Amino acid sequence: MLNWPRRLQLAQLPTPLTKLTNFSKSFSDVNIWIKHDELTGLEVSGNKVRKLEFCIAEALEQGCNTLITCGGVQSNHCRATAILGARLGLKVHLILRGERPTVPEGNLLLDYLAGAEISYLPQREWKTHPQFARELQEKYRTQNSNALFIPTGASDEIGLWGYIAATEELQADFARLKLTPEFIVVATGSGGTQGGLTLGVELFAIKSQVLAFNVSDDAAYFTAKILEDVTLWQQRYKESFDLSRLRIKTIEGYLGPGYGVAGKEVFETIRNVANSDGVFLDPVYTGKAFHGMVSELRKGANGALAGARNVVFVHTGGLFGVFPQQQNFQFD
Ligand SMILES: Cc1ncc(COP(=O)(O)O)c(C=O)c1O
């Protein structure tokens, strides 16, 4: 029995788990399945909504009327938070990494439309953002407001519950479809989705190996981050869990030029999957991870997915991040 904390119902759940029928035909012996977490909503969509169900519940429990969070200018997490704030009557203050663009596009446009207050911190000062967030909290306190700071991507011991719960949902999907996938694949950026799934498969005794493809940082970073978050989760929620059971696996090699910047192979993959099955990936997260997964599958017995017959790719959303990169798609 887990000590579940309070949770809001913000995501459209359960999301479908369906076979990627046409694309899977390019493999003779592997079926790719998609867990459609891009369908947790329309404007409020993707993986972040599952985490925010727990983080915003915590904010309300603490009597907060303001949410402060942070991320890149095109952060999907910040967009989801901004819109949920508008829906729930909470003020949202975003700290975004970089300069203010002359014209807001994609996620940033939605942030502004939803009425979020936005502060920009240049890249060179980004490491000071936790301090900046504390100063903002203090400023709100002097105005008789109470602000919760949700860290990047809602990846902390509270947000971890989002993908623990998603793993329980996957367990029900697998039972219904009589599916025993060897691998569950996901993009990892701030680590909370990978962490929740990696912990979740142990908690719900699912044999599948969670494989994460990093779109920032490296494998060592994600191992340390997940161990830290799970340790804090144990302490905060009084859960006993043996950390040595965690099978943390991050596959490097598909980050490309860097976070948010993809090579042409990723744009080709996005186009191929849209074309074959009408499923849309994004160049920052899901496109890179899907490209990595397919490249490893093509290596067969020498790849990270050796022995795969059924693979579940968790589609974590990100569609609004496609539009600011439209110039990178090649059409004949
Ligand atoms: C679309 C999308 N996919 C995947 C991720 C990675 O999830 P996490 O930050 O939990 O590692 C993010 C957020 O960073 C995202 O916005």
The ligand as an SDF file (V2000), in Angstrom:
LIG
                    3D

 16 16  0  0  0  0  0  0  0  0999 V2000
    7.1810   16.8750  -24.3630 C   0  0  0  0  0  0  0  0  0  0  0  0
    8.1010   16.4730  -23.2670 C   0  0  0  0  0  0  0  0  0  0  0  0
    8.5710   15.2260  -23.2480 N   0  0  0  0  0  0  0  0  0  0  0  0
    9.4270   14.8050  -22.3030 C   0  0  0  0  0  0  0  0  0  0  0  0
    9.8570   15.6480  -21.3150 C   0  0  0  0  0  0  0  0  0  0  0  0
   10.8330   15.1250  -20.3220 C   0  0  0  0  0  0  0  0  0  0  0  0
   10.2170   14.8730  -19.1170 O   0  0  0  0  0  0  0  0  0  0  0  0
   11.0130   15.0950  -17.7680 P   0  0  0  0  0  0  0  0  0  0  0  0
   11.2460   16.5880  -17.6560 O   0  0  0  0  0  0  0  0  0  0  0  0
   10.1270   14.5790  -16.7270 O   0  0  0  0  0  0  0  0  0  0  0  0
   12.2970   14.3850  -17.8800 O   0  0  0  0  0  0  0  0  0  0  0  0
    9.3690   16.9740  -21.2780 C   0  0  0  0  0  0  0  0  0  0  0  0
    9.7730   17.9460  -20.2540 C   0  0  0  0  0  0  0  0  0  0  0  0
   10.8820   18.2470  -19.9620 O   0  0  0  0  0  0  0  0  0  0  0  0
    8.4690   17.3960  -22.2790 C   0  0  0  0  0  0  0  0  0  0  0  0
    7.9870   18.6380  -22.2870 O   0  0  0  0  0  0  0  0  0  0  0  0
  1  2  1  0
  2  3  1  0
  2 15  2  0
  3  4  2  0
  4  5  1  0
  5  6  1  0
  5 12  2  0
  6  7  1  0
  7  8  1  0
  8  9  2  0
  8 10  1  0
  8 11  1  0
 12 13  1  0
 12 15  1  0
 13 14  2  0
 15 16  1  0
M  END
$$$$
